Amino acid sequence: MGASWKQLRQTCQAPVRGGNDVAGLIFGDHASLVFTKLFVDFRISPNYASIGFLVCGILGAAFQFGGGLWAFLGALLLVLYYVLDCVDGEVARWQGVVNVHWGYFDYLFHMLIKPLAFFGVGAGCHLAEGETWPLLAAFAAAVATLWRKILIEIPGILFLKDVLRKAGAAGERSASGQGEVSPSTASNAPPPSTGFRLGLDVMTLRAILTNFDIGLLLLAVATGLDASGALRIEISGHEFGFRAAWLAYYGVVLPLDFLDYLVTYLRRRHFSTEMTRLLGLAHHFRAQDHERR
């Protein structure tokens, strides 16, 4: 009979819904559950979903070099890349699988696919329109996307690299009688954020207008319109396709969004706040493998 939809939502999605982004709340949670049920019912490893979203992402970006139906097919594959990215985590939660190594690869896959998608669209528009600006727009969008993700992840990266490594060295000295580790005052750290909340406000609108995964849905619409051949956009005597308009939009909006995010990040001392929060969480962390020794 397999798992029920209610069981899947409670086990696979409810535990992480508080940290979901706008794309997950609007689209991802609904589209992924169909695939997740297939994986769960047939007992397929979540690793296949991870491999699948990498393959779909690479092929989707490569197909953007073409035009017409090829570009439309590529856009659909990029949407599937996003859906399978949701699926691998949901299936892993159902099966109780925790694999840090695949989490590492998952992170690398995103860092690879996102810029490739923009460069594929940029190259395809360059070939179709005979203009140079699509390449510049693709570069701007790709760099802004990468640096925004890196900016968000920096506290966690430095925390694992420096703070925990030094804490581990101090713990070893304490165990050998060379020193003593006092409880960290970081246990009073603020609780983690409650995650994104949909609403009729500027924050939700901005999230929708700058989200990469929602952009993939819009790319599918744009390439579908181009493939139909019925419509073209004309500005000042120049005609171009909807895919080119999509690229021009993200080539401008994403860099501006990144710069605004960077200024806000520095002004509100987000780095210090996030590091304090991570220290508070680490104060209660215990590595199970070390406890079994």
C-alpha positions, 0 to 999 in steps of 0.5 A: 500500500505504501506510505500515506500522503499525511505520513509523508508530510509529517515525517519528511516535510514538517520537521524542516518547514520552519527553515523553508524558503519561498520556493519551497513553500510555494512550489517545492513541497507540493511538487516533490511529494509525488516523487518522494512517495515513489522513492519511499514506496519502492525503497529507493536510496535518496542518493539516486535523487542527489545524482538525478538532480546533478544530471538534470541540472547539467543537462538543463544548463547544456540544453540552454545553448540551443534554442526553441524546444531544446531550451524549453526542455532544458528549462524543464530539466532545471525545474526537475533539478530543483524538485529532486533536490527537495526529494533527496532530503525528504527521502533521507528523513523518511529512511532515517539516513544522515550522510554528511558526505552526501551533504557535502556533495549536495552543496557542491552540486548547487555551487556548480549548477546555479552558475552553469544555468546562467551561463547556459542561458547567456550563451544560448541568448548570445548565439540566438540574438547575436549580442554580447550583453547576454554573456555579461548579464549571465556573468553578473547573475552567476557571480551574485548568486554564488557570492550571496550563498557564500556570504550566508555560509561563511559563519558556518564554514569558519565555525567548523574550521576554527572554533570547533577545531580549537575547542577540540584541541582544548578538550584534549588538553583538558582530558589529559590534565593540561587544562580545563574547559569551562562551559561556554557563555554561548549557551545563552545564544539566541534561538535559531530563526523561525524561517521564512513566512509567506505574507502579503508584504515587501519581504515576500515579494522580494523573495519571490522576485530574487529566488533562483528556484522560482526563476527556473519556473519563470525560465520554463515559461519564457522558453515555452513562449519562445518555442511557440514562436508566436511572440517577441519583445520589441524595445526601441526597434530591437526584438528579442526573446522572452528568455533574453528578457529573463536573463536581463532581469536577473542580470540586473536584479541579482547583483543589486540584491546581493549588494543590498544583502551585503550592506545589511549583513554588515550593518546588522552584524549578522556574522557575530550574531550567527556565530554566537548562535552556532556556539550555543548549539554546539554547546549541547552537541555530542558526537555519537561515534565518540560516545561509543568509544 
